[in-house]
Amino acid sequence: MPTIRDVAKVANVSTSTVSHVINETRYVSPETRERVLRAMQQLNYQHNRLASSLRNRKTHTIGVLVPNSANPYFAEILAGIEAACYEQDYHIIMGNANDDPEREQSYLKVLLSRQVDGILLISTGAFDNSIRLLSANKTPVVMVDRSAELATVDELFTDNRGGGRLATEYLLSLGHCRIGCITGPSFLTPSAARVQGYRDAFSTANHVFRDEWLVTGDFQHKGGYLAAQKLLAQDEIPTAIFACNDLMAVGAVAALQKAGLRVPHDISVIGYDDIPLASYANPRLTTIAQPARELGHLAVERLLERFGNLGAPARHDMLPVALIKRDSCSPFGES
């Protein structure tokens, strides 16, 4: 196999210049850099990244931990992360906590043992233990899609409270006053914030909020299905449902249709996330869109910025959300 000395000989430069081009450790003029790259291509030179990692104590690898890889929303975030890492010549190692805090801790220990340069953490909710573990190992971290409100940790999330308010205000604008809400787990900050936005909309509109309209789900199809059945079992059923993610909204629609109700003619449903399935559901799902791929892409950028300046103040960035109108909502009383 060709060596770095062979590349230097063909490019007519020193071996140190070739090393600087490969590792980007010093400025090299564009002409010289191009000559080195041509020589590498001509010789089919393959850089030994492992050896370089041992010297520089950098693996060019980022650990990514997701709470549930089966959720299409997290798959969209991962797509953004993967694209950004590819652009920056980084590799990723992913762990799936499967909504289990203990599994989250286990995967973090595995990622740390692999000596990843940093971690993008979408926590199951057990972020206190996770942040302590990462801090003890002095590993850079960016929390994604969650806000722990920690002054020392970079966070990147979306406007969940504003999104919950936007969804509820839209249903209110259609004349719905009895609006059920299917929540996610209350210990997850996105779910709690969306419910707060739901309550905000009722307060602003001076409408009476009833506790029985708030039913807990699990961010999965089945949780939405069972929660919708609970809402239908009430003496006065809602005329509309806000589900705090699209998977639960799809499950809720299935329960309503099984009960003989037409969506949206008998009852309107709005979801949250705008996963690809939302466009193909029957009816097509009205929802709140989150910029999932952008979130993943920006998370990588934030982590790389942290690599370059470990002592900089932590950044807490919130991305906007948007209402996507489709076919699952209609004005109250319209049949």
C-alpha positions in Angstrom: 0.0 0.0 0.0 1.2 3.5 -0.7 2.5 5.5 2.2 2.6 9.2 3.1 6.2 9.3 1.9 5.1 8.0 -1.5 2.5 10.8 -1.7 5.1 13.4 -0.7 7.5 12.2 -3.4 4.8 12.3 -6.2 3.6 15.7 -5.0 7.2 17.0 -4.6 6.5 18.2 -1.0 7.6 17.2 2.4 5.8 14.5 4.4 4.9 17.1 7.0 3.0 19.1 4.3 1.1 16.0 3.3 0.2 15.4 7.0 -1.0 19.0 7.4 -3.2 18.6 4.3 -4.7 15.3 5.6 -5.2 16.4 9.2 -5.9 20.1 8.4 -3.5 21.1 11.2 -1.8 24.0 9.4 -2.5 26.3 6.5 -1.3 25.0 3.1 -1.6 27.0 -0.1 -4.4 26.0 -2.4 -2.0 25.1 -5.2 0.1 22.8 -2.9 -3.0 21.3 -1.3 -4.4 20.5 -4.8 -1.1 18.8 -5.8 -1.1 16.7 -2.7 -4.8 15.6 -3.2 -4.0 14.7 -6.9 -1.1 12.6 -5.7 -3.3 10.8 -3.1 -5.8 10.1 -5.8 -3.2 8.9 -8.3 -1.7 6.5 -5.8 -5.1 5.5 -4.3 -3.7 6.5 -0.9 -6.0 5.6 2.0 -5.5 7.6 5.2 -5.1 5.6 8.3 -7.6 7.4 10.5 -7.1 5.0 13.4 -3.4 5.9 13.7 -4.2 9.6 13.3 -6.8 9.3 16.1 -4.3 7.7 18.5 -1.9 10.6 17.8 -4.4 13.4 18.0 -6.8 11.9 20.5 -9.6 12.6 18.1 -11.7 9.9 16.4 -13.8 12.1 14.1 -16.8 10.2 15.5 -19.9 11.6 17.1 -22.2 9.6 19.4 -25.9 10.0 18.8 -28.5 8.7 21.4 -32.2 8.7 20.5 -35.1 7.7 22.8 -36.9 5.5 20.2 -35.6 4.8 16.7 -39.0 3.5 15.6 -40.4 7.0 15.9 -40.3 8.6 12.4 -39.7 12.0 13.9 -36.4 10.9 15.4 -35.6 9.3 12.0 -35.9 12.7 10.4 -33.6 14.3 13.0 -31.1 11.5 12.4 -31.2 12.1 8.6 -30.2 15.7 9.3 -27.4 14.6 11.6 -26.1 12.1 9.2 -26.1 14.5 6.3 -24.2 17.2 8.3 -21.7 14.6 9.6 -21.0 13.4 6.0 -20.4 17.0 4.9 -17.9 17.5 7.8 -16.2 14.1 7.4 -17.5 12.8 10.7 -18.9 9.3 11.4 -21.7 8.6 13.8 -22.4 5.8 16.3 -26.0 5.6 17.3 -27.7 4.1 20.4 -31.4 3.5 20.8 -32.6 3.8 24.4 -36.0 2.4 23.5 -37.6 4.8 26.0 -35.6 3.2 28.9 -33.6 5.6 31.1 -31.3 2.7 32.3 -30.6 1.8 28.7 -29.8 5.4 28.0 -27.1 5.3 30.7 -25.8 2.0 29.4 -25.5 3.3 25.8 -23.8 6.5 27.0 -21.1 4.4 28.7 -20.7 2.4 25.5 -20.3 5.6 23.4 -17.8 7.0 25.9 -15.8 3.8 25.8 -15.6 4.2 22.0 -13.9 7.6 22.7 -16.4 9.6 20.6 -15.4 13.3 20.2 -18.8 14.4 21.5 -22.4 13.4 21.9 -25.8 14.5 20.5 -28.3 13.6 23.2 -32.0 13.2 22.7 -32.8 12.0 26.2 -35.6 9.7 27.4 -36.0 12.2 30.2 -33.2 11.0 32.5 -31.0 13.8 31.4 -29.8 14.7 34.9 -27.8 11.4 35.2 -26.7 11.6 31.6 -25.3 15.1 31.9 -23.5 14.2 35.1 -21.9 11.2 33.4 -20.8 13.3 30.4 -19.5 16.1 32.5 -17.5 13.7 34.6 -15.9 12.5 31.4 -15.4 16.0 30.0 -17.3 15.0 26.9 -18.9 17.8 24.8 -22.6 17.4 24.5 -25.5 19.1 22.8 -29.0 18.3 24.0 -31.4 18.0 21.0 -35.2 18.3 21.1 -35.1 18.7 24.8 -34.5 21.5 27.3 -33.1 20.8 30.7 -32.6 24.6 31.3 -29.0 24.0 32.3 -26.8 27.0 32.0 -23.7 24.9 31.2 -25.1 22.7 28.4 -25.8 23.6 24.8 -29.4 22.9 23.9 -31.3 22.9 20.5 -35.1 22.5 20.5 -38.3 23.8 18.9 -41.0 26.1 20.1 -43.2 23.4 21.7 -45.3 25.7 23.8 -46.0 28.0 20.8 -46.8 24.9 18.8 -49.3 23.6 21.3 -50.9 27.0 21.4 -51.0 27.3 17.6 -52.7 23.9 17.3 -55.4 24.8 19.9 -56.0 28.3 18.5 -56.6 26.8 15.1 -59.3 24.5 16.5 -60.8 27.3 18.4 -60.9 29.4 15.3 -62.9 26.7 13.6 -65.5 27.0 16.4 -64.5 24.1 18.5 -64.8 24.7 22.3 -64.6 21.1 23.5 -61.1 20.2 22.6 -59.5 17.0 24.0 -55.8 16.8 24.3 -53.8 13.5 24.1 -50.5 14.2 25.8 -47.1 12.5 25.8 -45.4 11.5 29.1 -45.5 14.5 31.4 -41.8 14.2 32.4 -40.7 14.9 28.8 -40.2 18.7 28.3 -41.7 18.7 24.7 -44.9 17.1 25.9 -45.3 19.3 29.0 -44.6 22.5 26.9 -47.2 21.5 24.3 -49.8 21.0 27.0 -49.0 24.4 28.5 -49.5 25.9 25.0 -52.9 24.1 24.8 -53.9 25.6 28.2 -52.6 29.1 27.1 -54.9 29.1 24.1 -57.9 28.3 26.3 -56.9 31.1 28.8 -56.4 33.7 26.0 -59.8 32.8 24.4 -61.5 32.9 27.8 -62.8 29.4 27.3 -63.4 27.0 30.2 -60.8 24.2 30.4 -61.9 20.9 31.8 -59.4 18.4 33.3 -61.1 15.4 31.9 -60.3 16.6 28.4 -56.6 16.0 29.1 -55.7 12.3 28.6 -52.1 10.9 28.8 -50.7 8.9 26.0 -47.2 7.5 25.2 -46.2 9.1 21.9 -47.1 5.8 20.1 -50.0 4.7 17.9 -51.5 2.5 20.6 -51.3 5.2 23.2 -53.3 7.5 20.9 -55.8 4.8 20.2 -56.5 4.1 23.9 -56.5 7.8 24.8 -59.1 8.5 22.1 -61.3 5.7 23.5 -61.1 7.3 27.0 -62.3 10.6 25.5 -65.2 8.9 23.7 -66.2 7.3 27.0 -67.0 10.7 28.6 -70.5 12.0 29.0 -69.8 14.9 26.7 -67.3 14.0 24.1 -65.0 16.6 22.5 -65.7 17.9 19.1 -61.9 18.1 18.3 -58.7 16.4 19.5 -55.2 17.8 19.7 -52.7 14.9 19.8 -49.2 15.9 20.9 -47.6 13.9 18.2 -48.6 12.5 14.8 -48.3 8.8 15.8 -50.9 9.3 18.5 -53.0 11.3 16.1 -53.1 8.4 13.7 -53.9 6.1 16.5 -56.7 8.4 17.6 -58.2 8.6 14.1 -58.3 4.7 14.0 -60.2 4.6 17.3 -62.7 7.3 16.2 -63.3 5.5 12.9 -63.8 2.2 14.6 -66.4 3.9 16.8 -68.3 4.9 13.7 -67.2 8.6 13.7 -66.1 10.5 10.6 -63.0 12.6 10.7 -63.3 15.5 10.3 -67.1 15.7 9.8 -68.0 14.4 13.3 -64.7 15.2 15.1 -61.6 17.0 14.1 -58.0 15.8 14.8 -54.8 17.7 14.7 -51.3 16.2 15.3 -47.8 17.4 15.9 -44.4 16.8 14.1 -45.5 16.5 10.4 -43.8 13.1 9.9 -44.0 11.7 6.3 -46.9 9.5 7.3 -49.1 12.6 8.0 -49.3 13.4 4.3 -50.6 9.9 3.4 -52.9 9.1 6.3 -56.7 8.9 5.7 -57.7 11.6 6.1 -54.4 13.5 5.5 -53.4 14.9 8.8 -53.5 18.5 9.8 -50.5 19.0 12.1 -47.8 21.3 13.5 -44.5 20.9 11.5 -41.2 20.8 13.3 -38.0 21.4 11.3 -36.6 18.0 12.2 -33.8 17.7 9.6 -32.7 21.3 10.2 -32.7 20.5 13.9 -30.3 17.5 13.3 -28.1 19.5 10.9 -27.8 22.5 13.4 -27.1 20.1 16.2 -23.9 18.9 14.4 -22.9 22.5 13.7 -23.3 23.4 17.4 -21.2 20.4 18.5 -18.4 21.2 16.1 -18.4 24.8 17.3 -18.1 23.5 20.9 -15.1 21.4 19.9 -13.4 24.6 18.7 -14.2 26.6 21.8 -14.8 24.4 24.9 -14.9 27.5 27.2 -17.6 29.4 25.4 -21.0 30.1 27.1 -23.6 27.5 26.4 -26.2 28.3 23.7 -29.9 27.6 24.0 -31.5 27.9 20.5 -35.2 27.5 19.7 -36.5 26.9 16.2 -40.0 27.9 15.1 -42.8 25.6 14.2 -45.6 26.0 11.6 -49.3 25.0 11.1 -49.8 22.6 8.2 -53.5 22.5 7.1 -54.7 19.3 5.5 -58.0 17.3 5.7 -58.4 16.1 9.3 -60.0 19.4 10.7 -63.2 21.2 9.7 -65.4 23.9 11.2 -67.6 22.9 14.2 -71.0 21.8 13.0 -70.0 21.2 9.4 -71.1 17.8 8.1 
